[in-house]
Amino acid sequence: MPTYILLTSFTQQGVENVRASPERTVHAKEMVESLGGTWKDFFVTMGQYDGVVVADFPDDETAAQAALSLAESGNVTTETLRAFTLDEFRDIVETMS
């Protein structure tokens, strides 16, 4: 399954309810898994983004559905990146003409 990086940032609502964030993260993991995805890792970060989720999804549409579902809560905004493993990157480069 393709891997995706979801970069999250708290909204004002998310900051106001930050104490509930660990439990919301558990629910986010359950949502990812209910869509057929695999929650690989989660980090709280310092800097431009407040959190990073690493997850596998069957396809881009499912990854987009997960990102939109996270954002719909109003607690975070998301930026989603498709990630390629080193082996996938090698395959891409090898097929370049």
Secondary structure, DSSP 8 states (H G I E B T S, - for coil): --EEEEEEEE-HHHHHTGGGHHHHHHHHHHHHHHTT-EEEEEEE-SSS-SEEEEEE-SSHHHHHHHHHHHHHTSSEEEEEEEE--HHHHHHHHHT--
